[in-house]
């Protein structure tokens, strides 16, 4: 009985270790996906903001020159 229990414990440890590795891999892939998404969003938002500021500055300068 003790031998079967030891074998089962070893098998359980291996299975648990494989599950941990799989979870780590899933989490790593998810983190990379989210990081890439954030970088793309940040780049897009920055470009949009820059365009908006330049357009507002152009309008502001035109208004100041008219005065």
Secondary structure, 3 states (H helix, E strand, C coil): CHHHHHHHHHHHHHHHHHHHHHHHHHHHHHHHHHHHHHHHHHHHHHHHHHHHHHHHHHHHHHHHHHC
